[in-house]
C-alpha cells in the first residue's frame, strides 16, 4: 500500500485498489488492536456536522479524506443516533449497514 500522504485526495486512489483492500469490519474504536491495513469508511463528526470519509490505514499511521460524494445527512445522523452519539461529540464513528449499502451503490459502483 505504500506510504500515506495526508495531502493526497481520495480521487488519486484507484477505485480497484480501494475495493480490493476494503476492511468492512473495521472498528474505529479498536483501530490499534490487531491493526489491519487497507481502507474503511467512517463518519467524521466535526463542528456538529457529519462527513463520510475514506479512512486509509497503514502499518503505523492512518489518514482520512472526505469523500467527494456525500450521502444524505439523514443517513449519517441515523448511524450516529444508533450509537448514541451527540452531534457535539466530534470524532470518528463507524458506519451502519444503511450507509454501507449507500456506499456500495453510489461510490463503489
C-alpha positions in Angstrom: 0.0 0.0 0.0 3.0 2.4 0.3 3.3 5.5 2.4 0.5 7.9 3.3 0.5 11.5 2.1 -2.1 13.4 4.2 -2.4 16.0 1.4 -3.4 13.3 -1.1 -7.0 13.4 -2.4 -9.3 10.4 -2.4 -9.6 11.0 -6.1 -5.9 9.9 -6.5 -6.7 6.4 -5.3 -7.6 3.8 -7.9 -11.1 2.6 -7.2 -9.9 -1.0 -7.7 -7.2 -0.5 -5.1 -9.9 0.7 -2.6 -12.3 -2.1 -3.5 -9.6 -4.8 -3.2 -8.4 -3.5 0.2 -11.7 -2.6 1.9 -12.0 -3.6 5.5 -15.7 -3.6 6.0 -15.4 -5.0 9.6 -13.1 -2.1 10.6 -14.0 -0.8 14.0 -12.6 2.7 14.6 -12.8 2.1 18.4 -10.4 -0.8 18.2 -8.2 0.6 15.4 -4.9 -0.3 17.2 -5.9 -3.8 18.3 -5.0 -6.3 15.7 -4.3 -3.5 13.3 -5.4 -4.1 9.7 -4.1 -2.3 6.6 -6.5 -1.2 3.9 -9.4 1.2 3.6 -12.5 1.7 5.6 -15.4 4.2 5.5 -16.2 6.1 8.7 -18.2 9.1 9.8 -16.0 12.1 10.7 -18.1 14.3 13.0 -16.7 17.8 13.4 -18.3 21.1 14.2 -21.7 19.3 14.7 -21.6 18.1 11.0 -21.0 14.5 9.9 -18.9 13.8 6.8 -18.4 10.4 5.2 -14.6 9.8 4.9 -12.4 7.2 3.4 -10.1 6.0 6.1 -6.7 4.7 4.8 -4.9 2.5 7.3 -1.2 1.7 7.0 1.2 -0.1 9.4 1.8 2.9 11.8 -0.5 5.7 10.6 -4.0 6.4 9.3 -5.4 9.3 7.3 -8.9 10.2 6.3 -10.2 12.0 3.2 -13.6 13.5 2.7 -15.5 11.5 0.1 -16.3 13.9 -2.8 -19.8 12.3 -3.0 -21.6 12.6 0.3 -24.7 10.5 1.4 -27.8 12.2 2.6 -27.2 13.8 6.0 -30.1 11.9 7.5 -28.3 8.5 6.8 -25.3 9.7 8.7 -27.3 11.2 11.5 -29.2 7.9 11.9 -26.0 6.0 12.1 -24.8 8.4 14.9 -28.1 8.1 16.7 -27.9 4.3 16.7 -24.6 4.6 18.6 -26.0 7.2 21.0 -23.6 9.9 19.7 -24.4 13.5 20.2 -23.6 16.0 17.5 -21.4 17.8 19.9 -19.1 14.7 20.2 -16.5 15.3 17.5 -14.7 12.2 16.4 -14.6 9.3 14.1 -17.5 6.8 14.2 -18.4 3.5 12.4 -20.9 3.4 9.6 -24.0 1.3 9.8 -25.5 -1.2 7.3 -27.6 1.5 5.6 -24.5 3.6 4.9 -22.6 0.6 3.7 -25.4 -0.1 1.2 -25.3 3.6 0.1 -21.5 3.4 -0.4 -21.8 0.2 -2.4 -24.5 1.7 -4.6 -23.0 5.2 -5.1 -19.3 5.2 -4.5 -18.1 1.7 -5.3 -20.5 1.1 -8.3 
